[in-house]
Structures are given as structure tokens and as C-alpha cells.
Amino acid sequence: MASRLIIDYEKCVGCESCEQACSSKKAGIVNPILSRIGIIRRQMGIVNIPIVCQQCEESAPCMVVCPVKAISRDGKLSRATINYNICIGCRMCVAICPFGAMDFDEINKKVFKCDLCDGEPTCVKFCQHKAIQYLNPAEQSTLKQAALAEKVSAIMHKIASAMENTK
């Protein structure tokens, strides 16, 4: 299975490094509006939710709804890509995306979304808190299991210490 962007929402501090790096690489200017990743802030910055294309596997809504078939699946990286020579800027894909990961460039009159930077996502490189990683789902599962094991181990150590102190 192909790698994809995995977001650890607990680690995101809303620093905007991912947005700045992405817009700089993709648009040539640091402007979060032109970034292919966006951060939704809730509860006065306490909850930060990075939003990025999930590269939907089967029947991606953006591909299905595109009237000119400008969005297709790239076999190499298993990502949904946009052919800008075909895109008519109708924004149907923006409206149907269940993740809010598609956007519209008002200047060029074309939609845009994350393309995984051809397999080397810039947002991952610039995320200082490691909230964004580029992994395949099997690696993600292993990391989650390891993190859970560490939490359980820490809890067990606390219980053992508490029991020792009560003796």
C-alpha cells in the first residue's frame, strides 16, 4: 500500500510551518492561502487540525464528480492528481471533498490540492513537532502500537511506584 500523510493531531501546535513551507514550494510565495495543507484552529488555538488531501483510494469523490476528468489516480504514488491543462475551474471537486482539502486559486482560476510533493512532502520536512509524517499504513499501525505500549508501560510504572510508597 502506498504511503500517505499521517497527521498526529495531538502534536500539532498550529505553528503554520507546514503551510508556509508548502505555499513557498508550490506557489513561490509564503502565503497560507496558497498552501495545499491548512490548519483549522478551534477553541482559541488550543485545538489545531491540519487539513490535507487523504488521497482517497476507491472512487475518490473529486475524481468522480469532475466533468472533464481532470483528476486521475497516479499509479506510482497512488495519489489523486490534477491535470491543469484539462481543469476548467468549475470547483465541483472543491464542493464535494469530504475533507475540505481542495481549494481554488482565484488568480489562475484552477483548483489545487496536495500532490505529496512527488513523494517527498515538504510539510513533513518542516514540521518541527513531527505532527505530520509520510508513512504507509503498516508503519502507522506499528508506530501506534509502540506509542500505546509506552503509555501502558508508564502507567504500570506509576502504579508500581505508588504501591511501593504505600508499603
Summary of the structure (lengths in Angstrom):
residues: 167
radius of gyration: 19.5
end to end distance: 52.2
largest distance: 74.6
contacts: 443
relative contact order: 0.19
helix: 37%
strand: 19%
